[in-house]
Amino acid sequence: MLLAGCFASQAGAQEIPRPSYARQEAKKTLPTIANFKVGEVLLRVEATETITFSDNVDLAQHGKSDLIFSPQVGINATWAVTKLNTLQFKMGLGYMFYMDHPTLNRQTTTITPDSALVFNVYSGDVKISFHDQFGIQQETTSQGALSGVAEINRFTNTAGFSVLWDTNDVIWNFGYDHFNFITLGGANSSSGAAAASYSRLDHSTDQVSASIATKIGPTVIAGIEGTASYTDYPKQTATNYTSVAAGVFAEIQVTTYTHMFLNGGVKGYHSGANAPGSVSVGSVAAQPATGDPTGFYASLTFAHRMNRYYSDQLVLSHSDDVEGLSGHTQGNSVRYQSTWQFNRKMSLATSLFYEDVRVLSGSALGGTGAVASNYKRVGGSLSTSYPITKRVGLSLAYQYLKKQAVRATEGYQQNSVTFSLGYRF
């Protein structure tokens, strides 16, 4: 699906142009905005101060409010080693300070999860990309299975490489990744630590992936994809598991300004004594195994650009995933987002989502110290931005999030307002 999606920006008419994708990427390796140039290295440095008010920092049934200050420095660097081959580095470093709940200020350093070091090498129609993506995160709103927890400090790192070979008729893609999930301390709530240690959730995953895409008509690109992975929990080896997935994907240019992306396939797991992702924490036992599960994944995306001022996207999906903080889940979701550019300076972005998730096997940290129950979540956001000067810009955002769970104590509602002021050096 990712491979098919790469061609969305290339389609400008009913016919999908198919020059070498590797060469097309070569034209876009250098950033368009840079603050400094040191030798052959282009640098962009930005500073942002973000203030967020949340009426439920713990994602709890009866939440507590707080004001959160989050200064951050962002660095982007690009070195053109040769005319085509580039070394790129990106990192956002910051910290979080809670005004009313100092117990949440014990571990406050953050590194944005999209921080990465990437080295792209081009040779003819072949692109080889070496990458290392890393981050230190604390937030819990992205993990639907969690509740009653304000912060979970963890370090994630994905290192690997990918090889893309474009023969014009067929695109071959192969990749390898090694992923690490390492906990940093405890799971914190506004009243103290919800779990003294959850290092049993630490794990690593080795994954290989491959895909083949071809043009099968004037407006259609389609192919097959597959992945195989092995996940190791060093402190709870009975939870180790292997996963294999295989499916098909396609991109269809419906109209000049509308694209449809779809993919789907089957997924299977083989685990030890415990189910995939079923991890015990402290004295709380994980959800027991129910055999080696199988499932499927599917996604349908409509991307539409009405004009130069308005664009939107609708995504319908069914997932079958295992994650460190939620365990093995299957879910259905609907997501919609749009961007409205009022004028050259001001824009408005909106997003809405709904998800219905079934927890097959979970970690003991899922819902307030127990394995999470099945749940539904709905949410939305509005955000706008405006450049005050060439170097200074501000943005304002509102977000609403509501969760209903089979176990009522895991339900919550959260409203948050965020103000950001940024400066580009």
N, C-alpha and C positions, 0 to 999 in steps of 0.2 A: 504494500500500500504506500509506503514511503517512497519507493522508487517510482510508482505511477504518479504520485503527487508532485514529483519534481518537474513534471512537464506542464503543470497548470499555467505557469507564467509564460511559457513559450507559445501558447496557443492564442493567436490573434485573429484568426478567421476560422471558417468552417473546416478547412483543412488543417490538420495538426502538423506543423513543420517538424522534420526529424533530422536536423544536422547532428553531428556527433555531440552527445551530451557532455563528454569530457572536455571538448573544446569550448562549449558554451560556458561551462563553469570557469574555465581559465580566464574569461573576460571579466569575471566578477570577483576576483580574489582580493583586490585591494579595497579598503574602506573608502567611502566617498567623503567622510568628514574626519579631519584629524586636527588636533590642537598643536602638536609639536612634531618635528622631524629630527631624529638623532641619527645621523649617518643615513643608512637605508631603512631605518625603522620609523614607521609612522605611529604616533601615539595619540590617543584620545583619552583625556582624564576629565571626569565629571564628579561632582559632589552633590549629594541629595540629603535633605533633612525631611523626614516623614513623621507626621504626628497622626496617630490613630486613636479614636475613641471607640471602645467596644463595650457593649452592655452585657457581655457574657464571655469573659476571657477563658473560663474553664470548660466551655461547651457542656454545661450542666443543666439539669432540669430547672434549678433555681440559680441562675447565674449571678456573677458579681462583675461590676463594671470597673474599667480602668482606662487610664490615658497612657499610651505607649509612645515613646520617642525612639526613632530609629534612624540615626545618621549613617550614611554609607558613602564610600568612595568607589567609583567604577573606573577600571583601567582596561583599555583596549590597545593592543599593540600588534602591528603587522610588519614582518620583515620579508621583503622580496629577495629570497636567496638567489633566484635566477629570474628570468623574464616570466616564467610560468609557475615555478615552484615557490610556495610561500609558507612561512611559519607564523601562526597566529596565536595570540594569547588574550584571554578575556577573563576578568575577575571582578566581582563586586564584594567588597569587604565592609562589614558594618557591625553594629551591636544594637541590642534592644534594652530599653530601660522602662520598667513599669513604675508609674508614679505612686500608686496606692498599695501595691503588693510587693514589698521588697524581697519576699521569699522567692520571687520569680527572677531575681537579678543575679542569681548565683553563677549561671553560665549564660552569657549574653552575646558572645561573638558569633557572627553569622557570615557565611560565604554563600553567595547566590548559587543555586543548583545548576545554573547554566554556565558557570565558570569552567574554562576549558583551555587546553593547549592542543593545537591542531597543526599538523604538518601535511600539506597537500603536495603530491608529486604527480606530474603529468608526463606521459610519454606516448605520443601519438594519440590513439583513441582510448588509452587506458589512464584511469585516475586511481591513484593509491593514496589513501588518507589514513594517517596515524593520529590517534586522538586519545586524550586523557581528560575526561570530564569529572568535576568534583564539586562538593559543596558541604557546608555545615548548616543544617536546618533545625528549626525548633517548632515551627507551626504544626498544627494538628487538623486544621480545617480541610485539608486535601485528603485526609484519611477518614472516610465516612464511617468506618467501623468503630472509631474511637469516640469516647465521650468522658466527661468528668476530668479531662486533662488539658492544661493550658500549654504546656511545653513538653516536647520529647526531643532531646538533644541527640543528634546522630550525624555521623560523617558517612557520606556516600562517595564512591569513586568508581568510574567505569573507564577502563583502559583497553584499547584494542586497535584494530585496523580494518579497513574495508577496501576491496578492489572492485572497480567498476570498469567493464570493458564494453564499449559501444561499437558494434560492427555496422551500425546504421540500420540493418534489418533486425538484429537481435541485440538486446542489452543484457549482459551477464553481470551479476553482482554476488560477491561473496564477502562474508565478514566474520570476525571473531572478536568477542568481548569478554573481559573478566571484570565482574562487578563485586564490590565489597560494601557491606552494610555494617557499620561499627557504632555501637551506642556510646554516648558520652555522659555518664552519670545516671540520674534517675529520671522518671517521668514526673514532672512538677505540676502541682495545682496551686491555687492562690493560698490555700491553707497549709501547704507543705508538700512533701514528696508523696506522690501516690504509690510509688514503688521504689524501694531503696535501691534496687539494682535490677536491670532487665537485660544483662549481658547475654543471657541465653538466646536472645533474638539475633545476636551477631551471626552473620552468615556470608558466604561468598557463592557466586554463580559463574560458571564458565559456559558460554553459549556460542554456537556456530550457526550462521544463517546463510541462506542462498536464495536467489530469485532469478527468474528469466522472464524478460518482457519482450514483446514484439508488436509491431503494428499490423493489425488484422483488417483494417479498413481505413477509409479516409478520415474518420473521426473517432477511431477506437484504438486504444493501446491496451493489451491484456497480457497476463502472464501467470506463472505459478510461483509459489514461495514456500519456504519451509525453515523451521528452526529446530534445534536439539540442544538441550541444556542439562547441566547437573548442578544442584545446589547442595552445599555442605554447611551444616550447623555444627561447629566444632564442640560446643558444650551440650549438645543434645542430638547425638548422631542418629537416633531413631527417627528423627524428623527429616533426614536427608532424602532427596527425591530427584528423579529424572523427569524431564518433560519433553515431549515431541509434538510438534504442530506442523500441519501442512494444509495449504489452501490455494485459492486463486484470487486474482485481483484484476481490476480493469479501470481505465479512465475513459469516459465518453464525453465528447464535446457536444452537448445537447443543442446549444445555440452559440452564436458568436461570443456571448458574454456569460454563458452558463455551462459549468462543468459538473459532471457526476462522477464520483469516485466510489467504488465498492470493492469489498473483499470479504472473504469468508473461508472457513476451513474447520478441521477437526483438531482436537487437542487431547492428549492423554498424559497421565501421570503414573509413575511407579514409585512408591515410597516404602519406607521400612516399617517399623512397628507403629508409628504415628502417621496420621494423614499429612499431606503436604502443608507446610506452614503451621502445623499444630504444635505450639511451643508452650511448655509450662514455665511460669514465672513465680518464683518464691514458693509459697505453699498452695498456690492456686493451680490446679491441673488444667491442661489444655483439653480441647475437645477431642474425644477418642476417634480412632481411625474407622473408616467405613469401607475399606477395600481400596483398590486402585481406581480412582474416578476418571471418567472421560467426559468430554463436553465439546462445545464448539464456540467459535468466535465469528462475528459478522459485523460489518459496518457499511452504512450507506451515507454518503455526504453529497450535498448539493452546495456548490459555491457559485455565487451570483454577483455580478457587478452591474448594477443598474445604469450607472453613469460614473463620471469622475468624482462625484460627491458622495455616492452611497453604494455600499457593498454589504453583503450578508452571507451567512453560512448556516446550514442546518445539518446536524449529524444525528443519525439514528444508529444505535449499536447494541450488540450483545457481547458481553465479555466473560471470559473464564480465566481468572488470574490468581496467582499466589504472590502476596506481598508480605514483607517482614512484619508490619504493624497490624495487618488485618487478617492474615491467614489466607485460606482458599475461599474465594467468593465467586459467585456467578451473578451477573446483573444485567438489567436492561436500562438504557438511558436515552434521553432526548436532550440535545443541546443546540441552542441557537445564539448566534452573536452577529452584531451588525456594527458598522462604522459609518458615521455621517460626518462628512467634512463640510462644515458650514461655509468656511472661506479659507483663504490661504493659511490662516493662523489657528483657527478654533475648530475643534472636533468634538463629537460626542460618540462614545462607544457604549453599547448595551450588550448584556448577556443574560440568558435564562437557561436553567437546566432542571431536569427531573431524573432521578435514578431510583430503581427498585432493586435491592440487593439481597441475595440469599447467602448466608454464611454457612459453607459446608464444613469447614474446620478452621478454627481460629486460634490465635495466641491468647494467653490468659490476660493480656493487657488490653484486649479489645474494648470492653465496656466497663469502666470504673473498677478495674481489677478482676474482671471475669471475662469469659469468652463472650464476644458480642452476639446479640440476637439479630435476626433478620430486620432490615430497616428500609425506610424510604426517606429520601431527602429531596428538597426543592429549594431553589435559590435563584438569585438574580443580582445584577449590579448595573450601576450607571457611573460613567466616568467621563470627565472632560479635561482638556488641557489647553493651555494658552501660553505662547512665548511672550514674556514681558519685554525683553530686549534680545539682542542677538545671542547673549550668553546666559540669560536668566529665564527660566520657565517655571510655571506652576501647574498643578493638577489637583483635581478634587474628585473623590469617588465615594459612592455609597454601596454597601453590600448587605444583602439579606440572606439568611440561611436558616432553614428549619428542618429538623429531623424527627421522624416518628418511628419508634422501634417496637418490636413485639414485647420486649421488656421495657415497660413505661419509663423506668428510671434512666434509661439511656437516651430519651428524647430531649431535645433542647431547641431553643430559638435564639438567634444572634443577629443583632444589627450593628454595623460598624460604619464609621465615617472616617475617611483618610484624606489628609491634606499634605501635599508634597511641594517642596520648593527646591529646584535644582539649579546648579551653576556649572557651566562648561568652561573650563580654564582655557 
